[in-house]
C-alpha cells in the first residue's frame, strides 16, 4: 500500500462522536468522557472532533468500582431468619 492509500483508509475509518455513541449504545457525553480520560484517541477534522471506528469498537471498559464485601456467616444466618 502506498502512503496515500494509508491516508485514505485512515480517513474512511474516522467517525463523529454521535456515530461512535450509536455504535457503543451510549450517549455522546460518554464518548467525550472516554476521550477526556485518554481511553479513546480523537482528532479534529474540518472543525469536528472525530474518532477512529476501530478504537471505538475495540474499546474494553476497565473493571472498577468498589469491591464487594463478603457477608460473614453470622450476617447470612441473621438475614435468613428475617
Phi, psi and omega in degrees: 000142178275169179298322179296319179298321178297318179297318180295318180297316178299318180297318182291337180274357181276136178227158179283170180294325178296318178295320179296319179296319179294320178298319183275343183075034180231181178275165177297324180293331176293320177294318178299321178298316179297323178294315180300321180280355176082017181273337174230133180277144178228166174210161179258130180226118182053040177081004179244145176275127180231158179229162179280131182303318181294324177298320180291314182293326183269359181293130176245121180298146177283141174280139182191199182098184182283135179294144179285149178259140178270133179283144176285164181296328177296315181295323179295317180294318180295321180291324180292327180291333182288000000 
